[in-house]
Amino acid sequence: MSPDGVSIAFVDQSGNVVVADRDGQHRRTVLRGSIDVGYEPAWSPDSQRLLVAKGVAGGNVTMGIVTIASGNFTPLAHQPQDAIHLLWSADGEHLGYATGTCKIATADADGGNARTVPVFGDPNSAANPQRRRSCDPYSISPDGSLIAVNQRTGDQPDGDIGRDLFANTIIDTRTGHNATLPVTGSITAILFQPNGDILVRTKNGTNQLTLLNPDRTIKAQVTEPATVKNSRLLGYTPN
């Protein structure tokens, strides 16, 4: 779902990146020869571009940006190594992604200055005794310092190559530490906004939405209607 709530994007069975209205109508192909699994299209904050990946000769992958209006594909100037599930930060100035070994990394918007988050995903039990890791980034703060992920620990399975559509933890990308959130219940989704606000979805009998200020104090809190209790939270468009 695009950040403005108007469009959806997906890769069809022929490897084409398709954009459509959110009800699936008015489909149009914006890129051919895309790779789907592990490289699902990711919307830019302005809803005008998509982060995608193309297959090239020799079985290699080129990550880049396709402009919706023109269909022009521009490769990232720097190709992050071992990157899957790329996402833009909420302000479009940073990228976040997972690696094939369930570490989390960040980079500039052009793919440069790639850096793996310390400690998190480290297989060394002395450094990372809980074996905290994730192959599934979900949302990134405007400055790239925080990233929401579906964190796994211990012997929990890592899942498959498809990106999980939920998040339970915020990781500080500078330290690898978990960030504390002032909510109760099980966290199922965390969405950063361009202004730094954070929308958190929790489940404790009923689903609750909590909007946090950038300093993680509570701004607003509402209970979700029961009719959407089994739905995934994929985006948030403030009125």
C-alpha contacts under 8 A as a table, 3 or more apart, distances in Angstrom:
res1	aa1	res2	aa2	distance
1	M	5	G	6.22
1	M	6	V	7.49
1	M	7	S	5.86
1	M	8	I	4.49
1	M	9	A	6.82
1	M	22	R	7.21
1	M	43	W	7.64
1	M	234	L	6.72
1	M	235	G	6.48
2	S	5	G	5.27
2	S	6	V	6.25
2	S	7	S	5.33
2	S	8	I	5.93
2	S	9	A	7.79
2	S	43	W	5.79
2	S	44	S	7.85
2	S	45	P	7.96
2	S	47	S	5.45
2	S	235	G	7.64
3	P	6	V	7.82
3	P	43	W	7.21
3	P	44	S	7.73
3	P	45	P	6.01
3	P	46	D	7.08
3	P	47	S	5.86
3	P	235	G	6.49
3	P	236	Y	6.99
3	P	237	T	6.38
4	D	7	S	7.79
4	D	46	D	7.60
4	D	47	S	6.36
4	D	237	T	6.06
5	G	22	R	7.45
5	G	235	G	7.59
5	G	236	Y	7.75
5	G	237	T	6.31
6	V	21	D	6.16
6	V	22	R	5.81
7	S	19	V	6.74
7	S	20	A	5.58
7	S	21	D	4.50
7	S	22	R	4.68
8	I	19	V	5.73
8	I	20	A	5.46
8	I	21	D	6.14
8	I	22	R	5.29
8	I	24	G	7.58
9	A	17	V	6.91
9	A	18	V	5.55
9	A	19	V	4.46
9	A	20	A	6.48
9	A	41	P	6.52
10	F	17	V	5.69
10	F	18	V	5.43
10	F	19	V	6.75
10	F	40	E	7.00
10	F	41	P	6.33
11	V	14	S	7.82
11	V	15	G	5.74
11	V	16	N	5.32
11	V	17	V	4.50
11	V	18	V	6.02
11	V	34	S	7.31
11	V	35	I	7.78
11	V	36	D	5.82
11	V	40	E	7.10
11	V	41	P	7.47
12	D	15	G	5.48
12	D	16	N	5.43
12	D	17	V	6.58
12	D	18	V	6.89
13	Q	16	N	7.39
14	S	33	G	8.00
15	G	32	R	6.32
15	G	33	G	5.39
15	G	34	S	5.03
15	G	35	I	6.21
15	G	36	D	6.81
16	N	29	T	6.34
16	N	30	V	7.53
16	N	31	L	5.68
16	N	32	R	4.44
16	N	33	G	6.00
16	N	34	S	5.78
17	V	29	T	5.77
17	V	30	V	5.77
17	V	31	L	5.06
17	V	32	R	6.36
17	V	34	S	6.51
17	V	41	P	7.54
18	V	27	R	6.44
18	V	28	R	5.54
18	V	29	T	4.43
18	V	30	V	5.93
18	V	31	L	7.35
19	V	27	R	5.69
19	V	28	R	5.58
19	V	29	T	6.44
19	V	30	V	6.94
19	V	68	I	7.99
20	A	23	D	7.63
20	A	24	G	5.39
20	A	25	Q	5.76
20	A	26	H	5.41
20	A	27	R	4.30
20	A	28	R	6.47
21	D	24	G	5.23
21	D	25	Q	5.25
21	D	26	H	6.11
21	D	27	R	7.14
22	R	25	Q	7.36
24	G	27	R	6.82
29	T	32	R	7.35
30	V	66	V	7.48
30	V	67	T	7.99
30	V	68	I	6.32
30	V	70	S	7.75
30	V	71	G	4.73
31	L	34	S	6.87
31	L	66	V	7.28
31	L	71	G	6.18
31	L	72	N	7.97
31	L	73	F	7.58
33	G	54	K	5.80
33	G	55	G	6.33
34	S	52	V	7.14
34	S	53	A	5.68
34	S	54	K	4.39
34	S	55	G	6.21
35	I	38	G	7.87
35	I	39	Y	6.18
35	I	40	E	7.69
35	I	52	V	7.79
35	I	53	A	5.67
35	I	54	K	5.60
35	I	55	G	6.16
36	D	39	Y	5.20
36	D	40	E	5.26
36	D	41	P	7.94
36	D	53	A	7.86
37	V	40	E	6.40
37	V	161	I	6.57
37	V	162	G	6.16
38	G	84	I	5.24
38	G	85	H	5.45
38	G	161	I	5.74
38	G	162	G	5.95
38	G	163	R	6.93
39	Y	52	V	6.23
39	Y	53	A	6.01
39	Y	84	I	5.95
39	Y	85	H	5.34
39	Y	86	L	6.94
40	E	52	V	6.65
40	E	85	H	6.68
41	P	50	L	5.84
41	P	51	L	5.52
41	P	52	V	5.04
42	A	50	L	5.30
42	A	51	L	4.97
42	A	52	V	6.89
42	A	86	L	7.07
42	A	87	L	5.79
42	A	88	W	7.22
43	W	47	S	5.93
43	W	48	Q	7.63
43	W	49	R	6.08
43	W	50	L	4.69
43	W	51	L	6.49
43	W	87	L	7.79
43	W	88	W	7.36
44	S	47	S	5.27
44	S	48	Q	6.47
44	S	49	R	5.33
44	S	50	L	5.87
44	S	51	L	7.36
44	S	88	W	6.17
44	S	92	G	6.29
45	P	48	Q	7.90
45	P	88	W	7.47
45	P	89	S	7.86
45	P	90	A	6.04
45	P	91	D	6.28
45	P	92	G	5.93
45	P	194	P	7.70
46	D	49	R	7.49
47	S	50	L	7.93
48	Q	67	T	6.28
48	Q	68	I	5.67
48	Q	69	A	7.36
49	R	65	I	6.51
49	R	66	V	5.65
49	R	67	T	4.56
49	R	68	I	5.47
50	L	65	I	5.53
50	L	66	V	5.35
50	L	67	T	6.66
50	L	68	I	7.30
51	L	63	M	7.34
51	L	64	G	5.84
51	L	65	I	4.75
51	L	66	V	6.68
51	L	86	L	7.19
51	L	87	L	7.31
51	L	88	W	7.88
52	V	63	M	5.86
52	V	64	G	5.62
52	V	65	I	6.03
52	V	66	V	7.05
53	A	61	V	6.38
53	A	62	T	5.47
53	A	63	M	4.21
53	A	64	G	6.01
54	K	61	V	5.74
54	K	62	T	5.23
54	K	63	M	6.39
54	K	64	G	7.85
55	G	59	G	6.45
55	G	60	N	5.96
55	G	61	V	4.83
55	G	62	T	6.39
56	V	59	G	6.00
56	V	60	N	5.35
56	V	61	V	5.93
56	V	62	T	6.82
57	A	60	N	6.31
62	T	75	P	6.53
62	T	76	L	7.87
62	T	79	Q	7.19
63	M	75	P	5.79
63	M	76	L	6.00
63	M	79	Q	6.60
64	G	73	F	6.65
64	G	74	T	5.39
64	G	75	P	3.88
64	G	76	L	4.67
65	I	73	F	5.58
65	I	74	T	5.21
65	I	75	P	6.29
65	I	76	L	7.05
66	V	71	G	5.86
66	V	72	N	5.41
66	V	73	F	4.32
66	V	74	T	6.36
67	T	70	S	5.74
67	T	71	G	5.26
67	T	72	N	5.49
67	T	73	F	6.71
68	I	71	G	5.41
68	I	72	N	7.79
76	L	79	Q	6.04
76	L	110	D	5.20
76	L	111	G	5.97
77	A	110	D	5.49
77	A	111	G	6.48
77	A	112	G	7.40
78	H	110	D	6.10
78	H	111	G	4.64
78	H	112	G	5.21
79	Q	111	G	5.72
79	Q	112	G	7.58
80	P	83	A	5.83
80	P	107	A	7.79
80	P	111	G	5.82
80	P	112	G	7.42
80	P	114	A	6.43
82	D	99	T	5.31
82	D	100	G	6.14
83	A	86	L	7.01
83	A	97	Y	6.07
83	A	98	A	5.84
83	A	99	T	4.94
83	A	100	G	7.08
84	I	97	Y	5.92
84	I	98	A	5.37
84	I	99	T	5.85
84	I	100	G	7.06
85	H	97	Y	5.43
85	H	98	A	6.12
85	H	136	D	7.12
85	H	137	P	7.00
85	H	163	R	6.73
86	L	95	L	6.65
86	L	96	G	5.74
86	L	97	Y	4.46
86	L	98	A	7.26
87	L	95	L	5.58
87	L	96	G	5.27
87	L	97	Y	6.21
87	L	137	P	7.64
87	L	138	Y	7.73
87	L	139	S	7.18
87	L	140	I	7.54
88	W	91	D	7.69
88	W	92	G	5.42
88	W	93	E	7.37
88	W	94	H	5.93
88	W	95	L	4.69
88	W	96	G	6.43
88	W	109	A	7.56
88	W	139	S	7.93
88	W	140	I	6.95
89	S	92	G	5.08
89	S	93	E	6.36
89	S	94	H	5.17
89	S	95	L	5.80
89	S	96	G	7.01
89	S	139	S	6.98
89	S	140	I	4.53
89	S	141	S	5.65
89	S	142	P	5.36
89	S	143	D	7.27
89	S	144	G	6.09
90	A	93	E	7.98
90	A	139	S	7.63
90	A	140	I	5.99
90	A	141	S	5.55
90	A	142	P	4.52
90	A	143	D	7.99
90	A	192	F	6.16
90	A	193	Q	5.60
90	A	194	P	4.70
90	A	196	G	7.99
91	D	94	H	7.63
91	D	141	S	7.77
91	D	142	P	4.70
91	D	143	D	7.38
91	D	194	P	5.14
92	G	95	L	7.67
92	G	109	A	6.89
92	G	142	P	7.38
93	E	108	D	6.46
93	E	109	A	5.15
93	E	142	P	7.45
93	E	143	D	7.47
94	H	106	T	7.09
94	H	107	A	5.83
94	H	108	D	4.58
94	H	109	A	4.54
94	H	142	P	7.80
94	H	143	D	7.26
94	H	144	G	5.90
95	L	106	T	5.51
95	L	107	A	5.07
95	L	108	D	5.88
95	L	109	A	5.51
95	L	111	G	7.12
95	L	144	G	7.53
96	G	104	I	7.37
96	G	105	A	5.78
96	G	106	T	4.36
96	G	107	A	6.42
96	G	137	P	7.31
96	G	140	I	6.86
96	G	144	G	7.66
96	G	147	I	7.61
97	Y	104	I	5.89
97	Y	105	A	5.48
97	Y	106	T	6.36
97	Y	136	D	8.00
97	Y	137	P	6.21
98	A	102	C	6.01
98	A	103	K	5.64
98	A	104	I	4.54
98	A	105	A	6.12
98	A	134	S	7.25
98	A	135	C	5.21
98	A	136	D	6.43
98	A	137	P	6.46
99	T	102	C	5.32
99	T	103	K	5.31
99	T	104	I	6.32
99	T	105	A	7.42
99	T	135	C	6.68
100	G	103	K	7.45
100	G	135	C	7.19
101	T	121	G	7.68
101	T	135	C	7.42
102	C	121	G	6.05
102	C	133	R	5.70
102	C	134	S	4.82
102	C	135	C	4.24
102	C	136	D	7.85
102	C	158	D	7.77
103	K	116	T	7.11
103	K	117	V	7.30
103	K	120	F	6.49
103	K	121	G	4.58
103	K	122	D	7.40
103	K	133	R	6.03
103	K	134	S	6.12
103	K	135	C	6.61
104	I	116	T	5.96
104	I	117	V	5.69
104	I	120	F	7.29
104	I	121	G	7.29
104	I	133	R	7.83
104	I	134	S	6.90
104	I	135	C	7.32
104	I	137	P	7.52
105	A	114	A	6.87
105	A	115	R	5.45
105	A	116	T	4.09
105	A	117	V	5.37
105	A	173	T	7.71
106	T	114	A	5.62
106	T	115	R	5.45
106	T	116	T	6.49
106	T	117	V	7.43
106	T	144	G	7.29
106	T	173	T	7.67
107	A	110	D	7.66
107	A	111	G	5.32
107	A	112	G	5.68
107	A	113	N	5.31
107	A	114	A	4.16
107	A	115	R	6.28
108	D	111	G	5.20
108	D	112	G	5.20
108	D	113	N	5.99
108	D	114	A	7.01
109	A	112	G	7.31
111	G	114	A	6.57
117	V	120	F	6.21
117	V	173	T	5.13
117	V	174	R	6.46
117	V	175	T	6.96
117	V	176	G	5.66
118	P	121	G	8.00
118	P	122	D	7.63
118	P	173	T	7.43
118	P	174	R	7.10
118	P	175	T	5.88
118	P	176	G	5.17
119	V	122	D	5.19
119	V	127	A	6.29
119	V	128	N	6.03
119	V	175	T	7.39
119	V	176	G	5.47
119	V	177	H	7.95
120	F	128	N	6.92
120	F	131	R	7.79
120	F	132	R	5.76
120	F	133	R	5.65
120	F	176	G	5.10
120	F	177	H	7.47
121	G	128	N	7.47
121	G	131	R	6.62
121	G	132	R	5.71
121	G	133	R	4.21
121	G	134	S	7.01
122	D	125	S	7.66
122	D	127	A	6.97
122	D	128	N	5.96
122	D	131	R	7.17
122	D	132	R	7.87
122	D	133	R	7.71
123	P	128	N	6.93
123	P	131	R	6.75
124	N	127	A	5.51
124	N	128	N	6.00
124	N	129	P	7.61
125	S	128	N	4.86
125	S	129	P	4.42
125	S	130	Q	7.40
125	S	131	R	6.73
126	A	129	P	5.65
128	N	131	R	5.27
128	N	132	R	6.68
129	P	132	R	7.88
130	Q	153	T	5.71
130	Q	154	G	5.72
131	R	152	R	7.73
131	R	153	T	5.10
131	R	154	G	5.25
132	R	151	Q	6.49
132	R	152	R	5.74
132	R	153	T	4.65
132	R	154	G	7.18
133	R	151	Q	5.68
133	R	152	R	5.46
133	R	153	T	6.50
134	S	137	P	7.24
134	S	149	V	6.52
134	S	150	N	5.99
134	S	151	Q	5.00
134	S	152	R	5.92
134	S	158	D	7.32
135	C	150	N	7.70
135	C	158	D	7.05
135	C	163	R	7.45
136	D	149	V	5.67
136	D	150	N	5.66
136	D	151	Q	7.86
136	D	163	R	5.41
136	D	164	D	5.81
137	P	147	I	7.01
137	P	148	A	6.08
137	P	149	V	4.43
137	P	150	N	6.77
137	P	163	R	7.79
137	P	167	A	7.74
138	Y	147	I	7.37
138	Y	148	A	5.34
138	Y	149	V	5.26
138	Y	150	N	7.43
138	Y	164	D	8.00
138	Y	165	L	7.21
138	Y	166	F	6.84
138	Y	167	A	6.17
138	Y	190	I	7.42
138	Y	191	L	7.58
139	S	147	I	5.82
139	S	148	A	5.13
139	S	149	V	7.31
139	S	190	I	6.88
139	S	191	L	5.56
139	S	192	F	6.07
140	I	144	G	5.96
140	I	145	S	7.84
140	I	146	L	5.98
140	I	147	I	4.43
140	I	148	A	6.27
140	I	191	L	7.70
140	I	192	F	6.09
141	S	144	G	5.14
141	S	145	S	6.40
141	S	146	L	5.31
141	S	147	I	6.23
141	S	192	F	5.31
141	S	193	Q	7.15
141	S	194	P	7.63
141	S	196	G	6.55
142	P	145	S	7.85
142	P	192	F	7.43
142	P	193	Q	7.30
142	P	194	P	5.74
142	P	195	N	7.38
142	P	196	G	6.21
143	D	146	L	7.76
144	G	147	I	7.08
144	G	173	T	7.43
145	S	172	D	5.88
145	S	173	T	5.18
145	S	174	R	6.41
146	L	170	I	6.41
146	L	171	I	5.61
146	L	172	D	4.70
146	L	173	T	5.56
147	I	170	I	5.51
147	I	171	I	5.34
147	I	172	D	6.69
147	I	173	T	6.81
148	A	167	A	6.09
148	A	168	N	7.34
148	A	169	T	5.67
148	A	170	I	4.33
148	A	171	I	6.28
148	A	190	I	6.11
148	A	191	L	7.51
149	V	166	F	7.69
149	V	167	A	4.84
149	V	168	N	6.34
149	V	169	T	5.61
149	V	170	I	6.28
149	V	171	I	7.35
150	N	164	D	7.23
150	N	166	F	6.34
150	N	167	A	4.21
150	N	168	N	5.20
150	N	169	T	6.32
151	Q	167	A	7.36
151	Q	168	N	6.40
151	Q	169	T	6.13
152	R	156	Q	6.01
152	R	157	P	7.62
152	R	158	D	7.00
153	T	156	Q	5.85
159	G	162	G	7.91
160	D	163	R	7.82
164	D	167	A	7.86
165	L	232	R	6.98
165	L	233	L	7.93
165	L	234	L	7.29
166	F	188	T	5.39
166	F	189	A	5.00
166	F	190	I	7.73
166	F	232	R	7.37
166	F	233	L	7.61
167	A	187	I	6.98
167	A	188	T	5.26
167	A	189	A	4.62
167	A	190	I	5.95
168	N	186	S	7.45
168	N	187	I	4.78
168	N	188	T	5.30
168	N	189	A	6.30
168	N	190	I	7.28
169	T	178	N	6.83
169	T	179	A	7.40
169	T	187	I	7.46
169	T	190	I	7.85
170	I	178	N	5.77
170	I	179	A	5.39
170	I	180	T	7.79
170	I	190	I	7.93
171	I	176	G	5.87
171	I	177	H	5.72
171	I	178	N	4.70
171	I	179	A	5.92
172	D	175	T	5.65
172	D	176	G	5.19
172	D	177	H	5.44
172	D	178	N	6.25
172	D	179	A	6.51
173	T	176	G	5.42
173	T	177	H	7.80
181	L	216	R	6.72
182	P	216	R	7.32
182	P	217	T	7.14
182	P	218	I	7.38
183	V	202	T	7.61
183	V	210	T	7.63
184	T	187	I	7.99
184	T	202	T	7.16
184	T	204	N	7.56
185	G	202	T	5.67
185	G	203	K	5.36
185	G	204	N	4.74
186	S	202	T	5.24
186	S	203	K	5.10
186	S	204	N	6.50
187	I	190	I	7.76
187	I	200	V	7.12
187	I	201	R	5.91
187	I	202	T	4.35
187	I	203	K	6.48
188	T	200	V	7.75
188	T	201	R	5.65
188	T	202	T	5.61
188	T	203	K	7.07
189	A	199	L	7.91
189	A	200	V	5.72
189	A	201	R	4.98
189	A	202	T	7.21
189	A	233	L	6.52
190	I	198	I	6.79
190	I	199	L	5.65
190	I	200	V	4.58
190	I	201	R	6.45
191	L	198	I	5.61
191	L	199	L	5.05
191	L	200	V	6.56
191	L	235	G	7.21
191	L	236	Y	7.45
192	F	196	G	6.35
192	F	197	D	6.02
192	F	198	I	4.57
192	F	199	L	6.45
193	Q	196	G	5.26
193	Q	197	D	5.16
193	Q	198	I	6.02
193	Q	199	L	7.75
194	P	197	D	7.34
195	N	214	P	7.75
196	G	213	N	6.97
196	G	214	P	4.76
197	D	211	L	6.88
197	D	212	L	5.53
197	D	213	N	4.76
197	D	214	P	4.89
197	D	216	R	7.93
198	I	211	L	5.74
198	I	212	L	4.98
198	I	213	N	6.55
198	I	214	P	6.85
198	I	216	R	7.51
199	L	209	L	6.83
199	L	210	T	5.79
199	L	211	L	4.54
199	L	212	L	6.25
199	L	236	Y	7.87
200	V	209	L	5.72
200	V	210	T	5.17
200	V	211	L	6.36
200	V	212	L	7.68
201	R	207	N	6.81
201	R	208	Q	5.68
201	R	209	L	4.67
201	R	210	T	6.45
201	R	233	L	7.89
202	T	207	N	5.58
202	T	208	Q	5.26
202	T	209	L	6.56
203	K	206	T	5.65
203	K	207	N	4.49
203	K	208	Q	6.35
204	N	207	N	6.45
204	N	208	Q	7.89
206	T	223	T	7.22
206	T	224	E	7.37
206	T	226	A	7.46
206	T	229	K	7.35
207	N	223	T	6.11
207	N	224	E	5.49
207	N	226	A	7.96
207	N	229	K	6.32
208	Q	221	Q	7.21
208	Q	222	V	5.85
208	Q	223	T	4.40
208	Q	224	E	5.53
209	L	221	Q	5.70
209	L	222	V	5.40
209	L	223	T	6.18
209	L	224	E	6.72
210	T	218	I	6.98
210	T	219	K	7.58
210	T	220	A	5.86
210	T	221	Q	4.38
210	T	222	V	6.61
211	L	218	I	6.17
211	L	219	K	5.45
211	L	220	A	5.12
211	L	221	Q	6.20
212	L	215	D	7.58
212	L	216	R	5.09
212	L	217	T	5.41
212	L	218	I	4.53
212	L	219	K	5.13
212	L	220	A	7.06
213	N	216	R	5.06
213	N	217	T	5.38
213	N	218	I	6.21
213	N	219	K	5.85
214	P	217	T	7.48
218	I	221	Q	7.51
224	E	228	V	7.16
224	E	229	K	7.24
225	P	228	V	6.01
225	P	229	K	7.06
226	A	229	K	5.21
227	T	230	N	7.84
228	V	231	S	5.23
233	L	236	Y	7.93
